[in-house]
Amino acid sequence: MTSWLAQHLAALRDACRRLAAAPLNTLLSLLVVGVALTLPTAGWLALENLRQLTGDTPGVQQVSLFLTLDASKRDVGEIESRLKEARLGSWRYVPREEALKRLQASEGMAEIVASLPRNPLPDAFVVTPDDTRPESLEHLAKVFTAWPKVAHVQLDSAWVKRFDALLRLGKLVVLLLAVLFAGALVTIAFNTIRLQILAQAAEIEVARLIGATDAYIQRPLHYFGMLQGALGGLCAALLVSAGFGLLVAPVTELTQLYGASFTLRSLSPVDVLSLAAIGGALGWLGARVSVQIHLRRLT
């Protein structure tokens, strides 16, 4: 076990030495790998922020229950009991008096509301379900319509369907980009290792003559590809975080204008580690394929 660990540590040190031997080439390679990972990562993060934004914006993916004008406090209490038992998500009760005050506070509505002989607005409940799939929201709307003293259920199902279709399309585009750039990253590692092998062909031949196994020769090259991919993943995380950091202030200001409280989410430490792991795995794969192909040509 000690010998195995020592061999891998030696291979890792050799890979680090190869990276440090040509700093400019290493930096350019890391930037290329970082850009390849940045685009799908930024697309995924943008979709996550969009989903979070729509969940925090008032009126988005909510179901409104408007009661009849003759609904009593007892009827309101029964609706509250039904909502508590259903455990569909969060909800809030909007009394008709509060709704009238909000309408009166709206620009240009104060005189109109003052001229009304009585309050024409009904009591209402605004439900924000945990399950926001379009089919689930439509099912909830049908269930609420059957409840007593519910005069109208409002749900913009067409908007919800369009938004859900947009998110699914965005996920598909991000997935295709991820596959495309993953192939590009493997290709980058493949060519880099090929150049390493060609540049050290004589050294590899000598190592074989003195009894070095193929595993011993391949190990530093595998680590080289893995390190290059992992460092490229960290470079991508830095680029994405910097880009989203520049967008935090204008996005926050924009959402506040629409009455929402939203902070743009950036990459978490787990996301950064995952990105480095993905980059390392793809770099190792490209190195392994390149080693398997080009070392055979030297035999």
VMD Tcl script that draws the C-alpha trace (Angstrom):
set ca {
  {0.00 0.00 0.00}
  {2.84 2.39 0.89}
  {4.61 1.63 -2.39}
  {1.39 2.19 -4.38}
  {0.80 5.54 -2.66}
  {4.41 6.59 -3.21}
  {4.15 5.81 -6.93}
  {0.99 7.90 -7.30}
  {2.50 10.81 -5.35}
  {5.57 10.68 -7.58}
  {3.33 10.68 -10.68}
  {1.37 13.64 -9.29}
  {4.58 15.58 -8.63}
  {5.76 14.81 -12.15}
  {2.46 16.07 -13.59}
  {2.76 19.30 -11.57}
  {6.31 19.71 -12.83}
  {5.14 19.33 -16.44}
  {2.47 22.01 -15.88}
  {4.94 24.41 -14.28}
  {7.59 23.82 -16.96}
  {5.61 25.80 -19.56}
  {3.56 28.40 -17.64}
  {2.35 30.33 -20.68}
  {1.13 27.20 -22.49}
  {-0.45 25.97 -19.28}
  {-2.26 29.28 -18.73}
  {-3.60 29.33 -22.28}
  {-4.77 25.71 -21.99}
  {-6.52 26.45 -18.70}
  {-8.28 29.45 -20.25}
  {-9.49 27.34 -23.17}
  {-10.75 24.63 -20.81}
  {-12.30 27.27 -18.56}
  {-14.20 28.90 -21.42}
  {-15.40 25.48 -22.60}
  {-16.88 24.82 -19.16}
  {-18.08 28.38 -18.58}
  {-20.84 28.48 -21.20}
  {-22.88 25.44 -20.06}
  {-22.27 26.33 -16.41}
  {-23.49 29.89 -16.92}
  {-26.53 28.60 -18.81}
  {-27.43 26.18 -16.01}
  {-26.97 28.87 -13.37}
  {-29.11 31.32 -15.35}
  {-31.95 28.78 -15.51}
  {-31.71 28.17 -11.76}
  {-31.87 31.91 -11.10}
  {-34.82 32.27 -13.46}
  {-36.71 29.53 -11.65}
  {-35.91 31.12 -8.29}
  {-36.91 34.56 -9.56}
  {-40.33 33.40 -10.75}
  {-40.87 31.70 -7.41}
  {-40.16 34.96 -5.54}
  {-42.08 37.34 -7.80}
  {-45.62 38.15 -6.62}
  {-48.40 36.71 -8.75}
  {-46.27 34.13 -10.52}
  {-47.47 30.51 -10.32}
  {-50.13 31.30 -7.72}
  {-53.77 30.33 -7.50}
  {-56.25 32.95 -6.29}
  {-59.58 31.94 -4.72}
  {-62.26 34.65 -4.73}
  {-65.20 34.00 -2.42}
  {-68.79 35.03 -2.98}
  {-69.84 38.44 -1.65}
  {-72.17 36.83 0.89}
  {-69.41 34.61 2.34}
  {-69.41 34.82 6.16}
  {-66.54 34.50 8.63}
  {-67.61 30.92 9.14}
  {-67.23 30.23 5.42}
  {-63.80 31.86 5.48}
  {-62.80 29.66 8.42}
  {-63.95 26.55 6.54}
  {-61.78 27.47 3.54}
  {-58.82 28.01 5.89}
  {-59.41 24.57 7.44}
  {-59.50 22.94 4.01}
  {-56.23 24.62 3.00}
  {-54.53 23.53 6.23}
  {-55.65 19.94 5.74}
  {-54.59 19.88 2.08}
  {-51.01 21.05 2.90}
  {-50.49 22.27 -0.65}
  {-47.92 24.91 0.20}
  {-48.13 28.45 1.57}
  {-51.24 30.62 1.44}
  {-52.53 33.92 2.78}
  {-55.95 35.40 3.39}
  {-56.78 38.78 1.84}
  {-59.88 40.36 3.46}
  {-62.09 42.46 1.26}
  {-61.30 45.58 3.33}
  {-57.55 45.11 2.72}
  {-58.15 44.58 -0.98}
  {-60.17 47.81 -1.14}
  {-57.40 49.75 0.62}
  {-54.82 48.43 -1.86}
  {-57.06 49.39 -4.76}
  {-57.58 52.86 -3.27}
  {-53.80 53.28 -2.90}
  {-53.31 52.61 -6.61}
  {-52.62 55.63 -8.78}
  {-55.79 57.23 -10.12}
  {-58.16 54.91 -8.22}
  {-58.76 56.90 -5.02}
  {-61.63 59.03 -6.43}
  {-63.24 56.06 -8.17}
  {-63.19 53.96 -4.98}
  {-64.58 56.87 -2.93}
  {-67.54 57.17 -5.28}
  {-68.57 53.53 -4.82}
  {-71.64 53.00 -2.58}
  {-70.15 49.83 -1.04}
  {-67.13 47.58 -1.24}
  {-67.49 45.47 -4.43}
  {-64.44 43.30 -3.74}
  {-64.72 39.79 -2.27}
  {-62.57 38.06 0.33}
  {-59.79 36.07 -1.28}
  {-57.11 33.49 -0.63}
  {-53.79 33.48 -2.51}
  {-52.24 30.00 -2.62}
  {-48.61 29.36 -3.59}
  {-48.37 25.59 -4.13}
  {-45.18 23.60 -3.62}
  {-45.84 21.70 -6.85}
  {-45.81 24.30 -9.64}
  {-46.12 21.98 -12.62}
  {-48.81 23.23 -15.03}
  {-50.91 20.06 -14.78}
  {-50.80 20.19 -10.96}
  {-51.87 23.84 -10.91}
  {-54.78 23.14 -13.24}
  {-55.86 20.23 -11.06}
  {-55.76 22.47 -7.98}
  {-57.87 25.09 -9.76}
  {-60.56 22.45 -10.49}
  {-60.50 21.27 -6.87}
  {-60.82 24.82 -5.51}
  {-63.72 25.58 -7.87}
  {-65.75 22.79 -6.24}
  {-65.33 24.20 -2.73}
  {-68.34 25.97 -1.17}
  {-68.56 29.76 -1.38}
  {-65.77 29.93 -3.98}
  {-67.06 32.19 -6.76}
  {-63.98 32.27 -8.99}
  {-60.54 30.66 -9.21}
  {-57.89 32.59 -11.12}
  {-54.93 30.83 -12.69}
  {-52.96 31.96 -15.69}
  {-52.39 28.37 -16.85}
  {-51.39 29.44 -20.36}
  {-48.54 31.59 -18.97}
  {-47.44 28.76 -16.67}
  {-47.35 26.33 -19.59}
  {-45.31 28.73 -21.69}
  {-42.87 29.32 -18.87}
  {-42.52 25.59 -18.20}
  {-41.93 24.92 -21.90}
  {-39.31 27.70 -21.97}
  {-37.47 26.17 -19.01}
  {-37.51 22.70 -20.58}
  {-36.17 24.15 -23.84}
  {-33.47 25.99 -21.91}
  {-32.45 22.80 -20.09}
  {-32.19 20.96 -23.41}
  {-30.02 23.72 -24.90}
  {-27.76 23.71 -21.83}
  {-27.49 19.91 -22.01}
  {-26.51 20.04 -25.68}
  {-23.93 22.74 -24.93}
  {-22.57 20.66 -22.05}
  {-22.15 17.60 -24.28}
  {-20.57 19.68 -27.05}
  {-18.06 21.41 -24.80}
  {-17.34 18.21 -22.87}
  {-16.27 16.70 -26.17}
  {-14.14 19.78 -26.81}
  {-12.49 19.43 -23.40}
  {-11.69 15.75 -24.04}
  {-10.21 16.73 -27.40}
  {-8.05 19.42 -25.78}
  {-6.69 16.91 -23.26}
  {-6.19 14.36 -26.03}
  {-4.05 16.73 -28.13}
  {-2.10 18.03 -25.14}
  {-1.13 14.52 -24.05}
  {-0.30 13.59 -27.66}
  {2.17 16.46 -27.80}
  {3.62 15.40 -24.45}
  {4.15 11.85 -25.72}
  {5.72 12.97 -28.99}
  {8.04 15.39 -27.20}
  {9.20 12.69 -24.77}
  {9.28 9.74 -27.16}
  {12.99 9.13 -26.58}
  {12.57 9.34 -22.81}
  {9.72 6.84 -22.94}
  {11.80 4.43 -25.03}
  {14.66 4.61 -22.54}
  {12.28 4.05 -19.64}
  {10.93 0.95 -21.34}
  {14.43 -0.39 -21.98}
  {15.30 -0.21 -18.28}
  {12.11 -2.06 -17.33}
  {9.45 0.62 -16.77}
  {5.92 -0.74 -17.16}
  {3.25 0.91 -19.29}
  {1.29 1.75 -16.10}
  {4.33 3.59 -14.72}
  {4.74 5.57 -17.95}
  {1.03 6.35 -18.30}
  {0.37 7.42 -14.71}
  {1.97 10.93 -14.86}
  {0.19 11.61 -18.16}
  {-3.17 10.65 -16.62}
  {-2.52 12.99 -13.71}
  {-1.44 15.71 -16.12}
  {-4.76 15.52 -18.00}
  {-6.74 15.33 -14.76}
  {-4.97 18.32 -13.22}
  {-5.39 20.36 -16.38}
  {-9.12 19.61 -16.45}
  {-9.61 20.29 -12.72}
  {-7.72 23.59 -12.86}
  {-9.71 24.50 -15.96}
  {-12.90 23.80 -13.98}
  {-11.71 26.17 -11.24}
  {-10.94 28.74 -13.93}
  {-14.50 28.33 -15.26}
  {-15.89 28.78 -11.74}
  {-13.89 32.00 -11.40}
  {-15.16 33.33 -14.74}
  {-18.80 32.47 -13.95}
  {-18.61 33.96 -10.44}
  {-17.02 37.15 -11.76}
  {-19.65 37.49 -14.49}
  {-22.59 36.92 -12.15}
  {-20.98 39.23 -9.57}
  {-21.13 42.08 -12.09}
  {-24.84 41.36 -12.67}
  {-25.91 41.30 -9.01}
  {-26.50 45.05 -8.59}
  {-28.46 45.73 -11.83}
  {-30.57 42.56 -11.47}
  {-31.44 43.39 -7.85}
  {-32.42 46.93 -8.85}
  {-34.57 45.64 -11.72}
  {-36.44 43.08 -9.60}
  {-37.12 45.69 -6.91}
  {-38.85 47.83 -9.54}
  {-41.25 44.91 -10.07}
  {-41.91 44.53 -6.34}
  {-39.77 41.44 -5.80}
  {-36.97 40.73 -3.37}
  {-34.37 38.74 -5.24}
  {-30.62 38.25 -5.05}
  {-28.80 36.68 -7.97}
  {-27.40 33.33 -6.97}
  {-23.82 32.49 -7.85}
  {-21.89 29.22 -7.58}
  {-21.78 27.59 -4.17}
  {-18.65 25.83 -2.83}
  {-20.26 22.50 -3.73}
  {-20.87 23.73 -7.28}
  {-17.22 24.82 -7.58}
  {-15.96 21.44 -6.38}
  {-18.37 19.66 -8.73}
  {-17.14 21.75 -11.65}
  {-13.52 20.97 -10.81}
  {-14.38 17.26 -10.49}
  {-16.16 17.24 -13.86}
  {-13.25 19.01 -15.50}
  {-10.79 16.61 -13.91}
  {-12.79 13.56 -15.03}
  {-13.02 14.82 -18.62}
  {-9.32 15.71 -18.66}
  {-8.44 12.24 -17.36}
  {-10.64 10.63 -20.03}
  {-8.96 12.57 -22.84}
  {-5.52 11.75 -21.44}
  {-6.34 8.06 -21.11}
  {-7.62 7.76 -24.67}
  {-4.61 9.66 -26.02}
  {-2.14 7.54 -24.02}
  {-3.74 4.29 -25.15}
  {-3.54 5.30 -28.82}
  {-0.16 6.99 -29.05}
  {1.91 4.80 -26.75}
  {1.04 1.82 -28.91}
  {2.57 3.59 -31.89}
  {5.87 3.83 -30.04}
  {6.06 0.08 -29.44}
}
mol new
graphics top color blue
foreach p $ca { graphics top sphere $p radius 0.5 }
foreach p [lrange $ca 0 end-1] q [lrange $ca 1 end] { graphics top cylinder $p $q radius 0.2 }
display resetview
